[in-house]
């Protein structure tokens, strides 16, 4: 969004955009953060359980479309592309989409922060003041 467009928006519109950008940043950044902390081996061993067991896998014995995404994300964070595709073929693409969403959200929030600072009144310390001492006021 161009800076000139931001300057035409009122406060409520800026808050709405900031809320959406913050949500996108959090929704995309949280899985990325978890994928850095947890390893695929921890998930496979059962040491870490980030989601409930798949009901489709339990009932039919076949994986659903989202099976393996968590392990795929953790493999992508360790630059193990082959493992990520083996866990779920969509994992690398969704991982990149999360990075794009997190970066876009962060950029929008950065621009909104800069616009908010620009709109703040100048700091009082920057305006010149005349200092009157107490001794001169007693006379």
Residue frames as qw, qx, qy, qz and C-alpha x, y, z in Angstrom:
[[0.000, 0.892, 0.453, 0.000, 0.00, 0.00, 0.00],
 [0.412, 0.520, -0.029, 0.748, 1.46, 3.31, -1.03],
 [0.302, -0.257, -0.471, 0.788, 2.31, 5.79, 1.69],
 [0.176, -0.066, -0.129, -0.974, 0.14, 8.46, 0.07],
 [0.557, -0.341, -0.618, -0.439, -2.86, 6.13, 0.35],
 [0.520, -0.340, -0.658, 0.425, -2.16, 5.60, 4.03],
 [0.132, -0.089, -0.226, 0.961, -2.20, 9.33, 4.64],
 [0.383, -0.200, -0.330, -0.839, -5.76, 9.56, 3.31],
 [0.573, -0.339, -0.742, -0.079, -7.11, 6.93, 5.72],
 [0.412, -0.693, 0.152, -0.571, -8.70, 7.90, 8.99],
 [0.219, -0.484, 0.760, -0.375, -7.81, 6.36, 12.35],
 [0.802, 0.019, 0.456, -0.386, -10.51, 3.65, 12.28],
 [0.838, 0.510, -0.159, -0.116, -9.43, 2.49, 8.83],
 [0.275, 0.648, -0.670, 0.235, -5.80, 2.31, 9.94],
 [0.479, -0.317, 0.704, -0.417, -6.81, 0.24, 12.99],
 [0.897, 0.233, 0.212, -0.309, -8.79, -2.14, 10.77],
 [0.698, 0.597, -0.391, 0.053, -5.84, -2.65, 8.44],
 [0.004, -0.584, 0.725, -0.366, -3.49, -3.07, 11.42],
 [0.719, -0.159, 0.531, -0.420, -5.81, -5.68, 12.94],
 [0.917, 0.372, 0.012, -0.147, -5.92, -7.70, 9.74],
 [0.496, 0.665, -0.519, 0.208, -2.16, -7.40, 9.22],
 [0.286, -0.510, 0.693, -0.423, -1.54, -8.43, 12.83],
 [0.865, 0.012, 0.378, -0.331, -3.80, -11.45, 12.45],
 [0.833, 0.518, -0.194, -0.003, -2.08, -12.51, 9.21],
 [0.207, 0.677, -0.633, 0.314, 1.34, -12.07, 10.82],
 [0.493, -0.361, 0.669, -0.423, 0.35, -14.14, 13.87],
 [0.905, 0.177, 0.252, -0.293, -1.49, -16.83, 11.88],
 [0.785, 0.554, -0.257, 0.101, 1.45, -17.29, 9.52],
 [0.145, 0.696, -0.590, 0.382, 4.25, -16.69, 12.00],
 [0.686, -0.413, 0.461, -0.383, 3.09, -19.06, 14.73],
 [0.985, 0.124, 0.116, -0.016, 3.44, -22.28, 12.67],
 [0.594, 0.652, -0.334, 0.332, 6.83, -21.09, 11.46],
 [0.203, -0.681, 0.534, -0.459, 7.99, -20.45, 15.02],
 [0.856, -0.237, 0.380, -0.261, 6.79, -23.86, 16.18],
 [0.924, 0.373, -0.054, 0.070, 8.46, -25.56, 13.22],
 [0.326, 0.713, -0.493, 0.377, 11.81, -24.12, 14.28],
 [0.411, -0.536, 0.570, -0.468, 11.49, -25.39, 17.86],
 [0.835, -0.048, 0.487, -0.249, 10.09, -28.89, 17.20],
 [0.028, 0.416, -0.807, -0.418, 11.76, -31.58, 15.08],
 [0.734, 0.085, -0.426, -0.522, 9.99, -34.15, 12.88],
 [0.496, 0.097, -0.839, 0.202, 11.57, -36.92, 14.96],
 [0.121, -0.004, 0.631, -0.766, 10.01, -35.55, 18.15],
 [0.642, 0.118, -0.006, -0.758, 6.59, -35.65, 16.49],
 [0.715, 0.174, -0.626, -0.257, 7.09, -39.18, 15.15],
 [0.327, 0.091, -0.839, 0.426, 8.28, -40.48, 18.55],
 [0.442, -0.671, -0.560, -0.204, 5.25, -38.93, 20.22],
 [0.459, -0.223, -0.374, 0.775, 7.44, -36.72, 22.43],
 [0.124, 0.273, 0.070, -0.951, 5.52, -33.71, 21.10],
 [0.189, 0.509, 0.818, 0.190, 1.88, -33.77, 20.04],
 [0.009, -0.156, 0.045, 0.987, 0.79, -30.55, 18.34],
 [0.566, 0.011, -0.254, -0.785, -2.56, -31.78, 17.05],
 [0.755, -0.087, 0.531, -0.374, -5.00, -34.56, 17.88],
 [0.387, -0.079, 0.860, 0.324, -4.65, -37.85, 16.00],
 [0.318, 0.159, -0.463, -0.812, -6.19, -37.81, 12.53],
 [0.662, 0.124, 0.552, -0.492, -9.72, -39.30, 12.65],
 [0.756, 0.506, -0.228, -0.347, -9.58, -40.20, 8.93],
 [0.343, 0.497, -0.792, 0.091, -6.34, -42.15, 9.43],
 [0.310, -0.174, 0.809, -0.468, -7.75, -43.86, 12.52],
 [0.713, 0.272, 0.393, -0.513, -10.96, -44.87, 10.77],
 [0.805, 0.553, -0.063, -0.208, -9.83, -45.72, 7.24],
 [0.830, -0.247, 0.311, 0.391, -6.12, -46.38, 7.63],
 [0.552, 0.488, 0.257, 0.625, -5.35, -43.83, 4.88],
 [0.299, -0.323, -0.170, 0.882, -3.87, -40.40, 5.40],
 [0.233, 0.866, 0.421, -0.139, -6.02, -37.32, 4.80],
 [0.487, 0.757, 0.064, 0.432, -4.87, -34.28, 2.83],
 [0.131, -0.891, 0.257, -0.349, -3.38, -32.59, 5.89],
 [0.911, -0.371, 0.104, 0.145, -1.57, -35.59, 7.37],
 [0.794, 0.036, 0.094, 0.600, 2.15, -34.90, 7.56],
 [0.205, 0.865, 0.093, 0.448, 1.94, -31.10, 7.27],
 [0.482, -0.858, 0.170, -0.050, 3.34, -30.47, 10.74],
 [0.802, -0.280, 0.368, 0.378, 6.25, -32.83, 10.16],
 [0.603, 0.551, 0.293, 0.496, 6.71, -31.30, 6.70],
 [0.037, -0.960, 0.010, -0.277, 6.91, -27.80, 8.18],
 [0.619, -0.712, 0.307, 0.120, 9.47, -28.89, 10.74],
 [0.802, 0.060, 0.383, 0.455, 11.51, -30.59, 8.01],
 [0.399, 0.785, 0.187, 0.436, 11.38, -27.41, 5.87],
 [0.289, -0.941, 0.137, -0.105, 12.70, -25.38, 8.81],
 [0.666, -0.505, 0.484, 0.259, 15.70, -27.70, 8.84],
 [0.320, 0.653, -0.477, -0.494, 16.12, -27.40, 5.04],
 [0.327, -0.074, 0.938, 0.095, 15.25, -31.06, 4.52],
 [0.486, 0.289, -0.211, -0.797, 13.18, -30.62, 1.36],
 [0.441, 0.090, -0.849, -0.276, 13.06, -34.31, 0.43],
 [0.122, -0.213, -0.873, 0.422, 11.71, -35.25, 3.85],
 [0.284, 0.311, 0.272, -0.865, 9.15, -32.44, 3.70],
 [0.544, 0.221, -0.462, -0.665, 7.78, -33.69, 0.37],
 [0.371, -0.007, -0.928, 0.002, 7.76, -37.26, 1.70],
 [0.052, 0.257, 0.719, -0.643, 5.65, -36.20, 4.69],
 [0.362, 0.726, 0.519, -0.270, 3.20, -34.19, 2.57],
 [0.532, 0.336, 0.403, 0.664, 3.67, -32.93, -1.00],
 [0.006, 0.872, 0.289, 0.395, 1.96, -29.62, -0.16],
 [0.615, -0.658, -0.178, 0.396, 4.19, -28.86, 2.85],
 [0.497, -0.106, 0.155, 0.847, 6.89, -26.90, 0.97],
 [0.045, 0.511, 0.426, 0.746, 4.32, -24.75, -0.83],
 [0.443, -0.796, -0.376, -0.170, 2.33, -24.02, 2.32],
 [0.653, -0.456, -0.110, 0.594, 5.57, -23.32, 4.19],
 [0.338, 0.121, 0.244, 0.901, 6.55, -20.72, 1.57],
 [0.188, -0.668, -0.461, -0.554, 3.02, -19.26, 1.68],
 [0.572, -0.730, -0.323, 0.190, 3.32, -18.87, 5.46],
 [0.537, -0.257, 0.048, 0.802, 6.64, -17.07, 5.04],
 [0.126, 0.380, 0.387, 0.831, 5.08, -14.77, 2.45],
 [0.374, -0.746, -0.462, -0.301, 2.11, -14.05, 4.72],
 [0.619, -0.611, -0.225, 0.439, 4.29, -13.39, 7.76],
 [0.436, -0.084, 0.164, 0.881, 6.55, -11.04, 5.81],
 [0.034, -0.536, -0.453, -0.712, 3.62, -9.21, 4.23],
 [0.483, -0.765, -0.422, -0.054, 1.96, -8.78, 7.61],
 [0.600, -0.477, -0.096, 0.636, 5.19, -7.49, 9.13],
 [0.312, 0.159, 0.288, 0.891, 5.73, -5.02, 6.27],
 [0.205, -0.677, -0.457, -0.540, 2.19, -3.64, 6.54],
 [0.577, -0.727, -0.319, 0.191, 2.51, -3.31, 10.31],
 [0.559, -0.234, 0.041, 0.794, 5.83, -1.50, 9.84],
 [0.124, 0.369, 0.352, 0.851, 4.32, 0.99, 7.41],
 [0.388, -0.742, -0.448, -0.312, 1.32, 1.56, 9.66],
 [0.629, -0.571, -0.229, 0.475, 3.64, 2.16, 12.61],
 [0.401, -0.014, 0.164, 0.901, 5.59, 4.72, 10.60],
 [0.106, -0.550, -0.441, -0.701, 2.35, 6.44, 9.57],
 [0.533, -0.731, -0.426, 0.008, 1.12, 6.50, 13.17],
 [0.577, -0.411, -0.096, 0.699, 4.37, 8.07, 14.32],
 [0.236, 0.241, 0.308, 0.890, 4.13, 10.66, 11.55],
 [0.273, -0.664, -0.472, -0.513, 0.67, 11.63, 12.74],
 [0.559, -0.576, -0.432, 0.411, 1.70, 12.11, 16.36],
 [0.009, 0.992, 0.009, 0.122, 2.11, 15.72, 17.43],
 [0.498, 0.572, -0.442, 0.479, 5.65, 16.95, 17.69],
 [0.667, -0.359, -0.508, 0.409, 7.30, 16.22, 21.01],
 [0.213, -0.963, -0.159, -0.044, 7.15, 19.13, 23.40],
 [0.636, -0.556, 0.203, 0.495, 10.86, 18.98, 24.08],
 [0.563, 0.230, 0.423, 0.672, 11.58, 19.87, 20.48],
 [0.066, 0.875, 0.295, 0.378, 9.77, 23.22, 20.72],
 [0.374, 0.290, -0.355, 0.806, 11.89, 26.05, 22.06],
 [0.449, -0.771, -0.452, 0.008, 10.93, 27.28, 25.52],
 [0.103, 0.697, -0.307, 0.640, 11.98, 30.27, 27.49],
 [0.634, -0.274, -0.633, 0.351, 13.23, 29.34, 30.89],
 [0.239, -0.766, 0.065, -0.593, 12.13, 31.53, 33.76],
 [0.447, 0.076, -0.739, 0.498, 14.02, 31.04, 36.97],
 [0.434, -0.689, -0.575, 0.071, 12.29, 31.27, 40.34],
 [0.420, -0.379, -0.172, 0.807, 14.65, 34.02, 41.43],
 [0.046, 0.090, 0.312, 0.945, 13.40, 36.32, 38.67],
 [0.339, -0.537, -0.633, -0.443, 9.73, 35.69, 39.53],
 [0.474, -0.567, -0.534, 0.410, 10.14, 36.73, 43.20],
 [0.292, -0.129, -0.035, 0.947, 11.20, 40.25, 42.40]]
